[in-house]
Amino acid sequence: MESSRAWVERALGSRVRSFESLEAGAGARRYWRVHTHDPGAGAVLMHAAPEDPEILPPGLRASVGDIPFVAVTEFLARHALPVPLILAVDRERRLVLEEDLGDTRLVDLAPSEQTRLRPDVIDLLVRVHAIPAGELPYPRVFDEEWIRFELGIFGEYAVTESLRERLAPALADLARAIAKLPKRPALRDVQSQNLMLDRQGKLRLLDYQDLLLAPPELDLAAFLYDSYVSISPGERRALLERYAAGCGRRLDPDAFRLLVVQRKCKDYAIFRRILRVKKDLRYRAPERAAREAIRSILAELPDRFGRLAAVLREVFEAEDS
């Protein structure tokens, strides 16, 4: 990002010594750590490249020309949520200069430290889900079209031709049921790779630019069945109880199970796509974890989703053979 050096130096008030490329996730955004001659003036530079609309849910395509990260960061900051500070924005070049939170993600910590911090994440989710729905900066809703799109990825990348036709109506039933659930502001991608401890040891949020109205169980499913870490059933139950106590309402266990199946089917298919297209073997273990999460909960689905459970079992039996 040498072409941006002058802009970065003006924003930070310090000369840039170097740009260090940082590991990015599966999306189009790219990051560089900015090293300056003033040790206290560092930052992270993000190129917020737009995603290919073809791989986005319909509800996200309208904001491709904008930089949702900026608007959502400012919105969450107004609600005192721990997001990084934005230092400067160049909208024409889609550059965002933000606070450097360091390198320590929740996934990088020892299992005992992850367990210690997970209740704090639950408390953050209680706060997010309490935000008034009408205040969101983008009118996005996790509706049936969105859910069908995500489940369609599973049908495309994770299901054999012989099972795809049988699975389609069962996934359509799942999408309709989830779309009818009560909705609140949700972060959509709460998992250990998107939660950081900053240089002062404070928990911070990342990758929240897809903020939307969705069943709160969407965030809980993503976090408590995270494909990158291991959470025991007992810990999971305790965290669900903490959430219910914090928000003052009983969670619907069936709704939670439906969201676990939906979320992990989407994750499993995305991991398979990355493995197939990008040949990125880092996603082999998360792929297995997502598959086992789905398998583990099928027996607990409501009876009316018996057809879905039966076909999904066949899907994974075919994978094992």
C-alpha positions, 0 to 999 in steps of 0.5 A: 500500500505504498501509494497510500503512504502520504494519506496514512502519514497525514492521518497519523501525524507520523512518518510511515516506516513500513507496511506489514501484510496481515493474514486475511480471512476468506473475504475480499478485505485485505489488511496491513499493519502500519509501522511508524517512526513514532511507536505510539502512532501505529494503526491497521490499514484496511482495503475494504474491497467489495465482495463479489455480489454473486456470492453475497446473500440478497440482503447484502448486495445493496450495500456493496458500493458503500463501506458498511464497516464504517457505518456499523462501527460508528453505530456500535460505538455509539452504543458503547460496544467495544469496536476498534476506533476508526482513524480515517476513511478514504471512501474513493479508494475504499481505505479505512485506517483503524486502531491496531488491536494487536494480534491476540484473538480468542481462538489463539488463547489457551482453552482455559483462557477461552473458557474464562472469557466466553461469559464476557462474550455472552454479556456482549451479545445480550447488549447487542440484542437489546439495541432497538431494532429501528436504529440499525444503519442498514435495513437488513433482515435475515428473511426467507430469501436470505436463509434460502440463499445460504442453505443453497450453498450447502445444496451446491457444495455439500450434497450429491446429485442423488440427494439434492432433490430430496433435500431441497424441500426439507431445507425450504421448510427449515428456511420458512420456520427460521424466517418466522422467528422473532428478530433482534439486532444481531452481529451474524458472525460471532466466533473466536476468530472475530473476537480479540483481546487488545493490548490492554487485555480488553475484549473487542469485536471484529467482522460485524459489518453485516449487522442485521435483524435476525433471531438472536439464536443466530449469534448464539449458534455461531458462537457456541458451535464455533468450528474453530474451538471446542466447547463442551456440552456442559459449558454450552448449557451454562452459557445459554443459561447466562444469556437467558438470565442476562436478557430476562427471557427464556430461550426457545431450545427448538429455535436454537437447534434450528439455527445451529443446523442452518448456520453449520450447514452454511459453514460446512458448505463454505469450508468445502468450497474454499477447500475445493476452489482455493485449496486452502487446507487450513479449513479442513479441521473447521469443515470436520467440526461443522459436520460433527456439529450438525450430526450432534444435534439432528436427534434433538430437532423437533419431530416436524423436521424428521425428514430434514434430519433423515436426509442430512444423515444420508448426506454425511453417510455418503461423505463417509463412504 
